[in-house]
Amino acid sequence: MAQFIYLASQSPRRRQLLEQLGVSYELLLPEPNEDAEALERVLKNEAPAAYVMRVTGLKLDAALARLKRLKLPAAPILCADTTVALGRRIFGKPEDDADAVSMLSALSGKAHKVLTAVAVQSPLGARHAGLCISQVNFADMTERQIQAYVATGEPLGKAGSYAVQGRAALYISRISGSYTGIMGLPLRECALLLTAAGLNI
């Protein structure tokens, strides 16, 4: 059994978290001809939990096909997806600064959920999946504070337009759940899934 995994994610935070766990990995990233963003489209009336689990499954399907196409050695494949939800409203990555301002304005002064789904495909074909749901409370943010935060560029590429480990921490009054899950990879759940897939951690 291989003692490394393939990480099918472009997130540098997920790489850091795997390193924290002591897991050896190789990147298995989408190729130029793959429309990775299309996998993240929200279906009409889709609930946040159903959405994030479905997208993670699609990412894993795409990664598995990529592994076979590239004829790479067998090893577990790890995929994850994170979304922010205010009620049933799903916040993905902002399209631009204006979109980031809109999201942060909606989250200001409220509690919201951060959902991270993780899926692992073992070399023997078994698929293991889990979902981590945490709650984050934002303090009230003024329009000026939101504009200043967006101007740092940090919100771009982040679900909900913020990074819990970054400057947004100034406005987070309370967290309930998994800090690493909010970052993008819940380490406890991840370790259990990787162990189920045959990896020694």
Buried (B, 14 or more C-beta within 10 A) or exposed (E): EBEEBBBBBEBEBBBBBBEEBEBEBEEBEBEEEEEBEEBBEBEEEBEBBEBBBBBBBBBBBBBBEBBEEEEEEEBBBBBBBBBBBBEEEBBBBBEEBEBBBBBBEBBBEEEBBBBBBBBBBBBEEEBBBBBBBBEBBBEEBEEEBBBEBBEEEBBBEBBBBBBBBBEBEEBBEEBEBBEBBBBBBBBEBBBBBBEBBBBEE
